[in-house]
Amino acid sequence: MSERRRQIEAESRKAEDHVVRWLKLRGWKVLAERFKTPEGEVDIIARKKDIIAFVEVKQREKISTTEDILTANNIARVMEAAEIWVERNFDTLGTDFEIRFDLAVIEGRLSPLSRVQYTPNAFGGF
């Protein structure tokens, strides 16, 4: 892995950690972080009451529209991984839950006070 790629991965992890803290402060229980499969990956899986959110985290210099941030391939990979995660964890989840796909975007350079633009139901589910 190149040095630049390692740097990007480290920045991504910091952004994801920031969003995890942000979610927890708002009453979410984080069920998984960086869930990866050969088919795709999900940055954060969190639950609040009967909602299970599969959260994609992005960091951008300037926040634009959701369409500019998420590609069709990115969405497909998140949804594939989410389906696998639900299948693997179905027995422990119970039967009364709603699944949604959310987007958390951090604008600019990451700091402890970075603002999170959070979009529930940012893209379709299964």
C-alpha positions, 0 to 999 in steps of 0.5 A, spaced: 500 500 500 502 506 498 504 512 503 498 516 500 493 510 500 495 509 508 494 517 509 487 516 506 485 510 510 488 514 516 483 520 515 477 516 513 478 512 520 478 518 524 472 521 520 468 515 522 471 515 529 468 522 529 461 520 527 461 514 531 462 519 537 457 524 534 452 518 534 453 516 541 452 523 543 445 522 540 443 516 543 445 511 538 448 504 540 454 502 535 453 495 533 459 495 528 464 499 525 468 498 518 464 491 517 467 489 510 465 483 506 468 481 499 461 484 496 462 491 500 463 494 506 459 499 511 462 504 515 458 504 521 452 500 523 448 503 529 441 502 532 436 507 536 430 503 538 427 500 532 431 503 527 438 500 524 442 505 520 447 503 515 451 509 515 456 511 510 461 516 512 464 521 507 469 527 508 469 533 503 473 539 503 466 542 501 459 539 502 455 538 495 449 534 494 448 527 496 448 525 488 455 528 488 458 524 494 455 517 493 456 513 486 451 508 484 457 503 485 458 505 492 451 505 494 451 497 491 457 495 495 454 498 502 447 495 500 450 488 499 454 488 505 448 490 509 444 485 507 450 480 509 450 483 516 443 482 517 443 475 515 449 474 519 445 477 525 438 476 524 437 472 530 440 477 535 436 483 532 429 481 534 423 482 528 421 489 530 426 493 526 426 498 520 433 498 516 435 505 513 441 507 509 444 514 512 449 519 510 454 522 514 458 528 511 464 532 515 466 538 511 473 541 511 479 539 515 477 534 521 477 537 528 474 535 534 468 541 533 467 538 526 460 539 524 457 532 521 451 533 516 447 527 517 442 525 512 437 519 514 435 515 508 440 518 504 439 512 499 434 506 498 434 500 502 432 492 501 
